[in-house]
Amino acid sequence: MSATPASLTASTATPGPDMSASSAMSQPTPAFSPLYQQIKVLILQSLQAGEWKPSTAIPSEMELASRFKVSQGTVRKAIDELASENLLVRRQGKGTFVATHAERQIQYRFLKLIPDNGDPSSEGPAQRQIIDCKRSRASAEVARALAIRQGDAVLQVRRVLSFASTPTILEDLWLPAAPFKGLTAERLRDYDGPMYALFETEFDVRMVRAEEKIRAVLPDTEQCTLLKISPQSPLLSVERTAYTYNDVPMEIRRGLYLTNKHYYRNALN
């Protein structure tokens, strides 16, 4: 990518430590946001364009500083912010890598259901049962959440997650059909890893953040059957919208969580 931070702005400023006097005179310079934020935007653009794939190393701070014609300190600050947002991962002595949902510490980033003993690893990986994966048309509600048109094609997935052989989570997902062309129940069943890792490795779609709404509900008859519970069993309903880069919505997920042996944990910063 040949763009420089200056290409993002439209006004001039006094040259600072990251700009020579001649460059400040010949092209616009940052005025409306800190320089490191503009470098962050440029790095995000490269991530979105797929220049650096999940789990691969990005160029060193020195190389990025040379590329964007700024100081290493400015690059470091941009990378620090991206790392705090779980988009990049620093590895001591190895460099900085694009975060991937295939890594264990990232796998549980969006799964907040924790066993009562507080140790997610104590139950082992979730056992997944894919109930269905079918093509349908977006309802008005789904279209609004996914920023598509009503009636556009979507993929609807239903699955049950079990822990220690006990059905614990029932999930319904809606995905825009175009980015996930070729996704089938068979591919979901055959993939031995987190669903978000499948999305990023086979469909080049990376979920970078999510918003959730939580409420208490009672199950209907079908939900009782799939979770093997009684109609009086209280459930935690978690409605999630997951976004890729530039806040583009890529998934609606409605999960029903059985919490008699688990609790929902969320860290607030």
N, C-alpha and C positions, 0 to 999 in steps of 0.2 A: 504494500500500500504506500503510495507516494505522498499522501496528504500529510501536512504538518499542522501543529496546533493553530498556527495562524490562519489556516484555511477555514476555521470554524467561526471567525469573528469578523467584524466589519468596522472597527474603529481603531484608532492608534493610541499608543501609550508610550511613556518614557521607557527606553530599553532597560531591562533588569539583568540579573545574572544569567538568565537563560536565553538572552537574545543579544546579538551584537548591535551596535548602533546602526550599521549599514542595513541589517535585515529589518530593523524597526522602521527605517525610513522607506524601504522598498515594498513592504507588505503589511497588512493589518496585523494588530497584536491583541492579545487578550484584554478585555475590559469588563465583560459582564460576568465572568466566572474565574475562579482561580486556575492557574495554568495546569496544575496537576489534575483538575477535573476534566480539562480538555484532553489531556493525555489519556485519562481513563476512558473517555468517549471513544478515542481512536483505537484503544486496545479492545474495547467492546465491539467496535465495528469489525475488527479482525476476527474476533471470536465468532461473531454472528455469521461472517462470510465463510467460516470454516477454514481459515488460514492455519489455525492451530486446533487440532482435534482433541477431544477429551482424552485425558491421561498422558498426553504428549507435553514435552517441555516447550515453553515459549522462549524467545530470545532473552539473552541476559540483560540486566539493567543497563550495562554499558552499550550493548548493541541497540537497545531501544532508545537510549539517550542520543546516540548518534543518528539513528533513523529519524527521530522527531526533532533533533536539534535543540534539546533541552539538557538540563543537568541530570545526573544520576539520582540526586535527591528528589527531584520532581517525579521521575519515573518510579522511584521507590515508594513515594507517598501514594501514587495512583495504584500501584500493585497492592500495597497494604490495604487499601480500601476495597479492592476487588477480592482480596483474600478474606476480609472480614465479611463479605457478602457470599462467601462460599463459591465463588466463580473460579478462583485460582487457589492453588495449594502450594505453600512453600515447603521445601524439603531440605533440611540442613545438609549442606555440602553437595547437594545435587542440582539445585535450581528451583525454578517455579514452574508448576505444571497446571494444565487445565483440569479443573475438578471433574470427576466423573461419578455417576451414580453407581458404578460398579465397585467403587471402593467402600469398604465396610463402614467407615466413619460417615460416609455420605449417604449410604443406603437408608439409614434410619432418620435422616434429616426431616423427612415429611411424615414419618410414622411415629406418632406421639404416644401410642398405647404401650404402657410399660407393665410388666408383671408386678404383683404386689411385693416381691422381694427386691425390686429396684434394679435388677440385672437383666437387660434385654437378651443377653447371650445365653441365659440359663435355660431357655426353652428351645434353643436352636433356631434355624431358619423356619419361616412360616411354610406350612404345607398349603399349596395353592390348588384350588379346584376351579377350572374355567367352566362356567355353566353355559355361557353363550357369547358369541361375537357375531353380530349381524349388522347389516347395512340398513339404515332407516332415513327418514326425513326429519330435519330439525324442527321441533316445535317452536313457538314464539319465544318461550322461556329459554330453551337451549340456544336458539339463534342469538338472542340478546346477550347471553353470557359468553358465547364464543365469538361474538362480533362477526357473525355471518348472516345470511339472509334466511328468513323462514322458508322451510322447504328444501334448503340445501342438503346435500348428502352428508350424513354423519355415520360414524361407527359406534355401536352401542355394545358395551362389554359388561358382563356380569360374572363375578367370581366370589368364592368364599375362601377366606384365609383361616387356617386352623393353627393353633399353637398347642403343643403337647397332645396332638390328636383331638383337640376340642375345637369345634367351629366357633370362631370368635368375632370375625368381621365379615359382613356381607357388603360388597361394593358394586355399585352401578356406575359405569363411566360412559361419557359421551366425548367423542373425538371428531374433529373435522376430517372428512374422508380423504380429501386431496393429499395432505401431508403424510397420511398413513396408508397410502394405497398398497394393497397386498397383505395387510394385517389380517390374520385369520385366527380362529380358535386354536388351530393346530400349531401355528407359530408361537402363540402365547404358551401353550402347554409344553412345547419342546424347548423353550428358552429357559436355561438354568441360571436365573439371576433375577434381579429386581426389574419390574416392568419399565421403570424410567431408564434403566440402563439399556434395555432393548430399544426403546424409542431413540436414544441418542446414537447407538451403534448401527442400527439397521435403517433408521428413518431420518437421521440427522436432525432430530428435534430434541433440544435439551431444555428441561424444565428448570428454571432458575429461581423462581419464587412462587409462593402460593398464598391465597387468602382463604380463610375458613370461617364458617358459621356453625355454631354448636348449639344443640338443644336436646332436651330429653323427650323421648317418644316411646310409644308402645308398638310392637310389631303387628303386621297383618298376618293372615293365615299362611301365605306363601313364605314370608320371611321366617315365621315360626318353624316351618318345615325345613328350610335350608339351614337354619342355625340350631335346629333341634332344641327349641325352647318352648315355653308355654306362652299363651297370649298375655299373661300378666308380667312377663319379664321386662323390666325397664331396659331401654337401650339408649346409647348416646348417638345421636345423629350428627355426623360431621359432613358438611357440604363444602367442598373445596373447588376453587378455580385455580388452575396452575397455569403459569405464564412462561413463555420463552423470552428471548431477548427482546428489548424494546416494548416490554409489557404487552406482547401479543398473546391472548388467551389460547391455549391449546388443549385444555382438558377441563371437563366438569366431572367431579367424582363425588358421589354421595355414599358415604359409608355408615353402616349401622354397627356400633361397637358394643359387644357384651362385656360388661365391666365387673362381673362378680369376682373375677380373679385378677383384674387389671385396673389400672387407673390412667387417665389422660394427663400427660405432663407437658408443660410448655414453659420454656425459659424466656423471661422478659428482660430485655436489656434497656 
